[in-house]
Amino acid sequence: MKNLKTLMAATAITAIGSGVASAETWDMPMAYAATNFHSEVGANFGKCVTEGTSGNLEIVTHPSGSLFPGNEIKRAVQTGQANIGERLLSAHQNENPLYGVDSIPFLVSSFDEHEKLWEIAGPKVAEVLAEDNLHYLYSVPWPPQGFYFNKEINSVADMEGIKFRSYSTATARMAELTKMLPVQVEAAELSQALATGVAESFISSGATGYDRKVWEHLSHFYEVDAWLPRNAVFVNMDAWNGLDDATKAVMEECAAKAKKEGLARSKEYTQFTLNGLKEGGMAVQRAGDALVEELKAIGATMTEEWLANAGETGKAIIDSYQSAN
């Protein structure tokens, strides 16, 4: 009996130390609706890993904040409550300014510009994630951001006093500088917040508005192409280090496919969702020149504030990007 117990213990230790030699399941919390393209790309990534490891590592996605609310996902993966997850990085700019490099107003306004910025900034952000016990796998940009309102807006003065949904340091600061009233609301709670009047406006892509059918509550969408924030997928560093090399290779290969698919889907989704907003009854238009100029002035203030907080690393990123363009 003693020899049997010793053998069983040795077998258990071997199984733990052999990565995914025995089949296991990783739950992957995601903040957005299952029909959102980010969630669909994540589901395809999970399927790719599951098939690529012959089922030894199965990744199951949990969209709509059903496993953890959006604002808890990063912490859940850091602490090992979940082995893998997806999160809008700019929502954590208060933890490290580099998480908000993709939300500097009007630094980039197109997919091509944004990808050039991320080529420079991405490796630095990955280093920050590693300091937070997270291994970076891939990220996908949202379409360019615009403003949603329930009335016509022609100037920043027209925004004063409006309750504005914020989800990051950048969006909260923009609310302050436009004299709107910032209200913290996660994506999964947006529809309810709009229906109950908790929020009356927000900045996001056409994708969020289309997914949440915001034409039921709001009337206007103004294209301003303020920034293109990214959703990142990352793994708990201890869980990552526990994988064998073959499994890591499969995950990296699937991550590269997901990044490519996600970028293409984001580009395709941009005009599709703007058309969807129009079909829902919203007025969709480019913001007027006067409003854009006022917003760019606010963006310049926010850029200087970001640079002051991001230090030499942040300055080096921006200088490198601007010198390359």
Beta strands, then each sheet from edge to edge (+ up, - down):
strand 1: 24-29
strand 2: 57-62
strand 3: 84-88
strand 4: 134-141
strand 5: 146-149
strand 6: 163-166
strand 7: 181-184
strand 8: 201-204
strand 9: 220-223
strand 10: 230-236
strand 11: 283-286
sheet 1: 1+ 2+
sheet 2: 3+ 10- 4+
sheet 3: 7+ 6+ 8+ 5- 9+ 11+
end
